[in-house]
């Protein structure tokens, strides 16, 4: 079943572009420039995205797409009309290519994947930034797009942030390899909450983690209490976001909110903020030649573990001196 909030669209209803990107929040945000490029390449088509229902509904409300075909990961896509064009923004294949081929699309675009019988697309580049990778693919099919397309307008046209705006702390991540130790988060929150309102965000399953991070401080834990749209609203109104390499960092980038992001096991050259370098501090203890670690690992990555509280506070100071007592 297609969910859409743009039923009055002037686009031809029986001409459809279906895009697969059934991943998380950060993936959705880094994929927005490519989606905007697809819109430019096919202005008369309805643009549908196959992804999680809540995430797709939010992209629809933003006007990035016309509707969502709810799906999860690499499950078969059901309930979608047969598209004129199917575009793989999910991965390099073969499974993601095969899933889109099963939709019966007249055209399929994606990276070359001989294993899926699709040898003619561009080659996948392991060293490309996530935003640049998908923009390069979409430009090949005639959709101009680039890093500047990452930007989102703050909800409600909200004006600039002031000294009373909160600091957002997001300690969670999908895997242990990307989670900084709770004790260090707690020390950081003790410093920041002495000078600012602090909101600790996270998913419902992270409520206990976030409570531990805020223990003994005045910080407010809102883990599990915000939808994606509400989280976006919280970030857009904040003074600063401090997190690991996860989706909320990309919200800060999109809304032009200053951020400090701790990286490991994946370097910022692949997933760091792609615009406004003066607003964002990426902390990474690897080198340009460092091997990418396991983003799904069960143990903290050593490069992330090497990051200290004073180091994070120094990065915060560089963006907002008031928060560190200067």
PLY file of the C-alpha trace (Angstrom):
ply
format ascii 1.0
element vertex 326
property float x
property float y
property float z
element edge 325
property int vertex1
property int vertex2
end_header
0.00 0.00 0.00
1.39 3.40 -0.98
1.28 6.13 1.66
1.31 9.67 0.36
0.53 13.16 1.59
0.63 14.68 -1.89
-2.51 13.28 -3.47
-3.14 16.56 -5.33
0.20 16.37 -7.13
0.15 17.68 -10.68
2.45 14.89 -11.78
1.08 12.23 -14.12
-0.24 9.54 -11.74
0.47 6.60 -14.03
4.14 7.50 -14.61
6.18 6.34 -11.64
9.80 6.35 -10.55
10.43 3.91 -7.69
13.57 4.35 -5.59
14.85 1.74 -3.13
16.61 3.11 -0.04
15.24 1.02 2.82
17.84 2.05 5.36
18.08 4.31 8.43
17.76 8.03 9.15
21.34 8.93 8.26
21.08 7.03 4.99
17.83 8.82 4.16
19.36 12.24 4.80
22.53 11.58 2.81
20.28 10.30 0.01
18.18 13.48 -0.22
20.46 15.16 -2.79
20.16 12.11 -5.07
16.37 12.05 -4.60
16.22 15.72 -5.55
18.30 14.95 -8.62
15.89 12.16 -9.59
13.03 14.63 -9.26
14.84 16.93 -11.72
15.49 14.07 -14.13
11.84 12.95 -14.08
9.76 16.06 -13.32
6.53 14.61 -14.75
6.69 11.33 -12.82
5.47 10.47 -9.36
8.51 9.76 -7.21
7.97 6.93 -4.72
10.53 5.70 -2.20
10.61 2.14 -0.87
11.73 2.40 2.76
10.39 2.33 6.32
6.88 3.75 6.66
7.67 6.51 9.19
10.83 7.62 7.44
9.15 7.64 4.03
6.16 9.57 5.35
8.53 12.21 6.73
10.32 12.51 3.36
6.89 12.90 1.76
5.92 15.65 4.19
9.15 17.44 3.33
8.20 17.30 -0.36
11.32 15.31 -1.26
9.18 12.43 -2.63
5.51 11.99 -3.49
4.85 8.88 -1.45
6.27 5.85 0.31
6.00 2.15 -0.41
6.62 0.71 3.09
9.31 -1.95 3.15
12.16 -3.07 5.39
15.72 -3.75 4.33
15.93 -6.19 1.45
12.45 -7.63 1.74
10.49 -7.94 -1.54
8.62 -4.76 -2.46
4.86 -5.23 -2.45
1.91 -2.92 -3.02
3.67 -0.67 -5.52
2.49 0.10 -9.06
4.70 -1.21 -11.84
7.20 1.63 -12.22
8.44 3.10 -15.47
11.83 3.54 -13.82
13.39 1.80 -10.79
16.53 3.24 -9.20
18.74 1.46 -6.69
19.95 3.90 -4.03
20.20 1.07 -1.51
23.45 -0.67 -2.41
25.65 -2.18 -5.08
23.60 -5.39 -5.50
23.02 -8.15 -6.28
20.03 -8.57 -3.95
18.87 -4.94 -4.15
19.06 -5.05 -7.97
17.06 -8.28 -8.04
14.36 -6.83 -5.78
13.86 -3.88 -8.12
13.91 -6.09 -11.21
11.00 -8.06 -9.72
8.86 -4.90 -9.75
8.66 -5.19 -13.55
10.19 -1.75 -14.15
10.82 -0.86 -17.76
14.18 0.70 -16.82
16.57 -0.09 -13.98
19.40 2.19 -12.87
22.11 1.30 -10.38
25.77 0.48 -10.00
27.26 -2.21 -12.18
26.71 -5.69 -10.74
27.58 -8.62 -13.03
26.31 -11.04 -10.36
22.85 -9.55 -10.87
23.16 -9.55 -14.65
23.61 -5.78 -14.61
27.07 -4.99 -16.01
26.58 -1.56 -17.54
26.17 0.88 -14.65
29.01 2.93 -13.13
31.53 1.16 -10.91
31.11 1.33 -7.14
33.84 3.38 -5.40
34.59 2.30 -1.83
36.40 5.60 -1.20
33.54 7.91 -2.19
31.65 10.00 0.35
28.12 8.66 0.75
26.53 11.84 -0.64
28.86 12.02 -3.62
28.44 8.33 -4.49
24.69 8.56 -5.07
24.82 11.98 -6.69
27.32 10.63 -9.22
24.92 7.80 -10.08
21.95 10.13 -10.49
23.90 12.60 -12.61
24.61 9.72 -15.00
20.86 9.48 -15.66
20.41 13.24 -16.14
19.55 14.46 -12.66
21.70 17.38 -11.55
22.40 17.27 -7.82
25.16 17.86 -5.32
26.09 18.45 -1.72
24.16 21.72 -1.45
20.95 19.70 -1.90
21.45 18.36 1.63
19.91 21.48 3.16
16.48 21.40 4.77
14.33 24.32 5.86
13.77 24.47 9.60
10.26 23.37 10.61
7.75 26.21 10.77
10.22 28.65 9.26
11.79 29.07 12.71
14.26 31.90 13.01
17.79 31.78 14.33
18.79 30.04 17.55
19.70 31.97 20.69
21.59 31.42 23.92
18.51 29.75 25.45
18.45 27.02 22.80
19.26 23.54 24.14
22.26 21.35 23.50
21.29 17.94 22.11
23.30 14.92 23.25
22.74 11.65 21.36
24.81 8.84 22.92
23.32 5.86 21.11
24.15 4.12 17.86
22.95 0.95 16.17
26.04 -1.06 17.16
28.56 -1.14 19.98
31.44 -0.32 17.63
29.97 3.19 17.23
29.02 3.88 20.87
31.30 6.07 23.00
31.48 4.93 26.67
28.59 5.99 28.93
30.94 7.25 31.67
32.50 9.75 29.26
29.10 10.90 28.01
28.08 11.48 31.61
31.16 13.59 32.34
30.48 15.62 29.22
26.85 16.20 30.19
27.90 17.33 33.69
29.95 20.14 32.11
27.43 21.18 29.48
24.32 21.02 31.67
25.93 23.46 34.10
25.73 26.13 31.39
22.84 25.15 29.14
19.66 23.16 28.90
20.63 19.67 27.68
18.31 17.23 25.94
19.41 13.59 25.65
17.82 11.88 22.67
17.60 8.28 21.55
15.27 5.50 20.52
12.91 3.71 22.87
15.37 0.85 23.34
18.01 3.38 24.46
16.02 4.88 27.36
18.16 3.20 30.04
21.38 4.19 28.26
20.25 7.80 28.03
19.16 7.83 31.67
22.65 6.68 32.67
24.22 9.37 30.52
22.19 12.06 32.29
22.45 10.65 35.81
23.27 13.27 38.44
22.71 16.19 36.04
19.84 18.51 35.12
19.67 17.10 31.59
16.28 15.95 30.31
16.06 12.51 28.69
13.58 12.34 25.80
14.66 8.94 24.48
11.77 7.10 22.88
9.49 10.14 23.13
10.01 11.67 19.69
8.96 10.67 16.21
11.38 11.31 13.35
9.59 14.57 12.56
9.69 15.63 16.23
13.37 14.75 16.49
14.02 16.89 13.44
12.17 19.73 15.14
14.26 19.32 18.30
17.52 19.37 16.34
16.53 22.34 14.18
15.85 24.43 17.30
19.03 23.42 19.16
22.25 25.32 19.72
24.56 22.34 19.25
24.41 18.59 18.61
27.01 16.19 20.04
26.82 12.59 18.88
28.58 9.62 17.42
28.45 8.82 13.72
24.71 8.28 13.44
21.58 9.76 11.90
21.17 12.78 14.18
24.52 14.16 13.02
23.10 14.32 9.50
20.04 16.19 10.79
22.41 18.80 12.23
24.12 19.08 8.85
20.81 19.43 7.01
19.52 22.17 9.31
22.81 24.06 9.64
23.07 23.37 13.38
26.64 23.29 14.78
27.74 19.78 15.65
30.53 17.71 17.15
30.61 14.16 15.82
32.86 11.36 17.07
33.93 8.90 14.38
34.98 5.27 14.45
35.04 2.74 12.87
34.11 4.64 9.68
36.01 7.87 8.86
34.42 11.28 8.25
35.79 11.24 4.70
33.02 8.72 3.96
30.21 9.82 6.29
31.14 13.22 7.75
29.32 16.52 7.26
29.54 17.37 3.56
28.70 21.10 3.77
29.37 24.05 6.09
32.72 22.88 7.51
32.84 25.95 9.78
29.79 24.60 11.65
30.91 21.04 12.22
33.77 19.33 14.05
34.52 15.71 13.15
36.79 13.91 15.64
38.65 10.95 14.17
41.77 9.19 15.42
42.50 7.34 12.21
44.52 8.45 9.21
43.68 8.88 5.56
45.02 5.37 4.96
43.22 3.77 7.90
41.19 0.71 7.09
37.45 1.05 7.62
36.37 -0.98 10.64
33.17 -2.93 11.18
30.24 -0.51 11.61
28.18 -3.40 13.00
30.82 -4.66 15.43
30.08 -5.87 18.95
33.02 -3.99 20.54
33.84 -0.29 20.48
36.22 0.65 17.67
39.66 1.57 19.09
39.68 4.87 17.20
36.42 5.91 18.82
37.62 4.66 22.20
40.69 6.91 21.88
38.55 10.07 21.95
38.68 11.83 25.34
36.24 14.11 27.15
38.67 17.08 27.07
39.02 16.60 23.33
35.25 16.78 22.84
35.00 19.82 25.12
37.70 21.54 23.09
35.67 20.94 19.92
32.55 22.28 21.66
34.52 25.34 22.79
35.55 26.04 19.21
31.89 26.23 18.17
30.28 27.73 21.31
32.71 29.03 23.96
29.89 29.81 26.42
29.21 26.09 26.86
32.65 25.40 28.31
32.76 28.35 30.68
34.88 30.67 28.53
0 1
1 2
2 3
3 4
4 5
5 6
6 7
7 8
8 9
9 10
10 11
11 12
12 13
13 14
14 15
15 16
16 17
17 18
18 19
19 20
20 21
21 22
22 23
23 24
24 25
25 26
26 27
27 28
28 29
29 30
30 31
31 32
32 33
33 34
34 35
35 36
36 37
37 38
38 39
39 40
40 41
41 42
42 43
43 44
44 45
45 46
46 47
47 48
48 49
49 50
50 51
51 52
52 53
53 54
54 55
55 56
56 57
57 58
58 59
59 60
60 61
61 62
62 63
63 64
64 65
65 66
66 67
67 68
68 69
69 70
70 71
71 72
72 73
73 74
74 75
75 76
76 77
77 78
78 79
79 80
80 81
81 82
82 83
83 84
84 85
85 86
86 87
87 88
88 89
89 90
90 91
91 92
92 93
93 94
94 95
95 96
96 97
97 98
98 99
99 100
100 101
101 102
102 103
103 104
104 105
105 106
106 107
107 108
108 109
109 110
110 111
111 112
112 113
113 114
114 115
115 116
116 117
117 118
118 119
119 120
120 121
121 122
122 123
123 124
124 125
125 126
126 127
127 128
128 129
129 130
130 131
131 132
132 133
133 134
134 135
135 136
136 137
137 138
138 139
139 140
140 141
141 142
142 143
143 144
144 145
145 146
146 147
147 148
148 149
149 150
150 151
151 152
152 153
153 154
154 155
155 156
156 157
157 158
158 159
159 160
160 161
161 162
162 163
163 164
164 165
165 166
166 167
167 168
168 169
169 170
170 171
171 172
172 173
173 174
174 175
175 176
176 177
177 178
178 179
179 180
180 181
181 182
182 183
183 184
184 185
185 186
186 187
187 188
188 189
189 190
190 191
191 192
192 193
193 194
194 195
195 196
196 197
197 198
198 199
199 200
200 201
201 202
202 203
203 204
204 205
205 206
206 207
207 208
208 209
209 210
210 211
211 212
212 213
213 214
214 215
215 216
216 217
217 218
218 219
219 220
220 221
221 222
222 223
223 224
224 225
225 226
226 227
227 228
228 229
229 230
230 231
231 232
232 233
233 234
234 235
235 236
236 237
237 238
238 239
239 240
240 241
241 242
242 243
243 244
244 245
245 246
246 247
247 248
248 249
249 250
250 251
251 252
252 253
253 254
254 255
255 256
256 257
257 258
258 259
259 260
260 261
261 262
262 263
263 264
264 265
265 266
266 267
267 268
268 269
269 270
270 271
271 272
272 273
273 274
274 275
275 276
276 277
277 278
278 279
279 280
280 281
281 282
282 283
283 284
284 285
285 286
286 287
287 288
288 289
289 290
290 291
291 292
292 293
293 294
294 295
295 296
296 297
297 298
298 299
299 300
300 301
301 302
302 303
303 304
304 305
305 306
306 307
307 308
308 309
309 310
310 311
311 312
312 313
313 314
314 315
315 316
316 317
317 318
318 319
319 320
320 321
321 322
322 323
323 324
324 325
